[in-house]
Amino acid sequence: MEEERVRRIVAERLTAYRKRSGFTQAELAEKLNYSDKSVSKWERGDGLPDLLVLCRLSEIYEIPVDEFLHEGTLKRPASVRRKRHWLISLLSIGLAFLVATLVFYLLTIFGVPHAWLSFICAVPVAAIIATVFSHIWSGILLQCISVSVLVWSLTAAVYLFVLVLAQSGESNALLFSVAGGMQVLVLLWYLLKYYRKKTNQKGK
């Protein structure tokens, strides 16, 4: 990039992020321990802030440092993105239980026995939804927790279906033994992912 273009882009981004955050130039300058004249100079494109200032601004606005060099739509702060991700996940899980409620209602109307099992089905479905979203948006800990919940909720659902519909509890011990083995494998897998991530970070 040419220096003039870089200054223009950085100036535009600095101004846009400051205004979106509701800071005046004086308020931002106070946070940075700089004068408001320095902030004004950066936003006019008459100069560039140094790397330490850009790092501090990235912390204030909760965005990556390289966002100040990109044109286009402003990136949402990390906290806003996390809230949005949680909201989408909770709405999706809520939808699973809403469907279960509708199924329960219909089964009750038609006199189908054990209609309450629709709610039991909703639990592993909700765990699947949580697992998918945690692997898209979250870290290794939440991924491990969501998969563990899926293993045990699915085990409990199968247990209840066998117990209620087949009226048999003979294989229950084996069922929970299998679930316990799967849980160990899940823990080992995510421990491996964690140590791989740490190793890659050290390599960089």
Contacts in CASP RR format, 6 or more apart in sequence:
PFRMAT RR
TARGET T0000
AUTHOR 0000-0000-0000
METHOD contacts of the structure
MODEL  1
MEEERVRRIVAERLTAYRKRSGFTQAELAEKLNYSDKSVSKWERGDGLPD
LLVLCRLSEIYEIPVDEFLHEGTLKRPASVRRKRHWLISLLSIGLAFLVA
TLVFYLLTIFGVPHAWLSFICAVPVAAIIATVFSHIWSGILLQCISVSVL
VWSLTAAVYLFVLVLAQSGESNALLFSVAGGMQVLVLLWYLLKYYRKKTN
QKGK
1 9 0 8 1.000
1 69 0 8 1.000
6 48 0 8 1.000
6 69 0 8 1.000
7 45 0 8 1.000
7 46 0 8 1.000
7 47 0 8 1.000
7 48 0 8 1.000
8 45 0 8 1.000
9 68 0 8 1.000
9 69 0 8 1.000
9 70 0 8 1.000
9 71 0 8 1.000
10 42 0 8 1.000
10 45 0 8 1.000
10 48 0 8 1.000
10 49 0 8 1.000
10 68 0 8 1.000
10 69 0 8 1.000
11 42 0 8 1.000
11 43 0 8 1.000
11 44 0 8 1.000
11 45 0 8 1.000
12 71 0 8 1.000
13 67 0 8 1.000
13 68 0 8 1.000
13 69 0 8 1.000
13 70 0 8 1.000
13 74 0 8 1.000
14 39 0 8 1.000
14 42 0 8 1.000
14 43 0 8 1.000
14 49 0 8 1.000
14 57 0 8 1.000
14 68 0 8 1.000
15 43 0 8 1.000
16 74 0 8 1.000
17 57 0 8 1.000
17 61 0 8 1.000
17 63 0 8 1.000
17 67 0 8 1.000
17 68 0 8 1.000
17 74 0 8 1.000
18 25 0 8 1.000
18 28 0 8 1.000
18 39 0 8 1.000
18 43 0 8 1.000
20 74 0 8 1.000
21 60 0 8 1.000
21 61 0 8 1.000
23 31 0 8 1.000
24 36 0 8 1.000
25 36 0 8 1.000
25 39 0 8 1.000
25 40 0 8 1.000
25 43 0 8 1.000
26 36 0 8 1.000
28 36 0 8 1.000
28 39 0 8 1.000
28 60 0 8 1.000
29 35 0 8 1.000
29 36 0 8 1.000
29 38 0 8 1.000
29 39 0 8 1.000
31 56 0 8 1.000
31 60 0 8 1.000
32 39 0 8 1.000
32 53 0 8 1.000
32 56 0 8 1.000
32 57 0 8 1.000
34 53 0 8 1.000
38 49 0 8 1.000
41 47 0 8 1.000
42 48 0 8 1.000
42 49 0 8 1.000
49 57 0 8 1.000
51 65 0 8 1.000
54 65 0 8 1.000
54 68 0 8 1.000
55 65 0 8 1.000
57 68 0 8 1.000
58 64 0 8 1.000
58 65 0 8 1.000
58 67 0 8 1.000
58 68 0 8 1.000
61 67 0 8 1.000
61 77 0 8 1.000
62 77 0 8 1.000
62 78 0 8 1.000
62 79 0 8 1.000
62 80 0 8 1.000
63 75 0 8 1.000
63 77 0 8 1.000
63 78 0 8 1.000
64 75 0 8 1.000
67 74 0 8 1.000
67 75 0 8 1.000
76 84 0 8 1.000
85 133 0 8 1.000
85 137 0 8 1.000
85 138 0 8 1.000
88 133 0 8 1.000
89 129 0 8 1.000
89 130 0 8 1.000
89 133 0 8 1.000
89 134 0 8 1.000
89 137 0 8 1.000
92 129 0 8 1.000
92 133 0 8 1.000
93 126 0 8 1.000
93 129 0 8 1.000
93 130 0 8 1.000
94 126 0 8 1.000
96 122 0 8 1.000
96 125 0 8 1.000
96 126 0 8 1.000
96 129 0 8 1.000
97 119 0 8 1.000
97 122 0 8 1.000
97 126 0 8 1.000
99 122 0 8 1.000
100 118 0 8 1.000
100 119 0 8 1.000
100 121 0 8 1.000
100 122 0 8 1.000
100 125 0 8 1.000
101 118 0 8 1.000
101 119 0 8 1.000
103 115 0 8 1.000
103 118 0 8 1.000
104 115 0 8 1.000
104 116 0 8 1.000
104 118 0 8 1.000
104 119 0 8 1.000
107 115 0 8 1.000
107 118 0 8 1.000
108 115 0 8 1.000
114 164 0 8 1.000
114 165 0 8 1.000
117 160 0 8 1.000
117 161 0 8 1.000
117 164 0 8 1.000
120 156 0 8 1.000
120 157 0 8 1.000
120 160 0 8 1.000
120 161 0 8 1.000
121 157 0 8 1.000
123 153 0 8 1.000
123 156 0 8 1.000
123 157 0 8 1.000
124 150 0 8 1.000
124 153 0 8 1.000
124 154 0 8 1.000
124 157 0 8 1.000
126 153 0 8 1.000
127 146 0 8 1.000
127 149 0 8 1.000
127 150 0 8 1.000
127 153 0 8 1.000
127 154 0 8 1.000
128 150 0 8 1.000
130 146 0 8 1.000
130 149 0 8 1.000
130 150 0 8 1.000
131 143 0 8 1.000
131 146 0 8 1.000
131 147 0 8 1.000
131 149 0 8 1.000
131 150 0 8 1.000
134 142 0 8 1.000
134 143 0 8 1.000
134 145 0 8 1.000
134 146 0 8 1.000
135 143 0 8 1.000
135 146 0 8 1.000
138 146 0 8 1.000
140 190 0 8 1.000
140 193 0 8 1.000
140 194 0 8 1.000
140 197 0 8 1.000
143 190 0 8 1.000
143 193 0 8 1.000
144 186 0 8 1.000
144 187 0 8 1.000
144 190 0 8 1.000
147 186 0 8 1.000
147 190 0 8 1.000
148 183 0 8 1.000
148 186 0 8 1.000
148 187 0 8 1.000
151 179 0 8 1.000
151 180 0 8 1.000
151 182 0 8 1.000
151 183 0 8 1.000
151 186 0 8 1.000
152 179 0 8 1.000
152 183 0 8 1.000
155 175 0 8 1.000
155 176 0 8 1.000
155 178 0 8 1.000
155 179 0 8 1.000
158 175 0 8 1.000
159 172 0 8 1.000
159 175 0 8 1.000
159 176 0 8 1.000
162 168 0 8 1.000
162 169 0 8 1.000
162 171 0 8 1.000
162 172 0 8 1.000
162 175 0 8 1.000
163 169 0 8 1.000
163 172 0 8 1.000
END
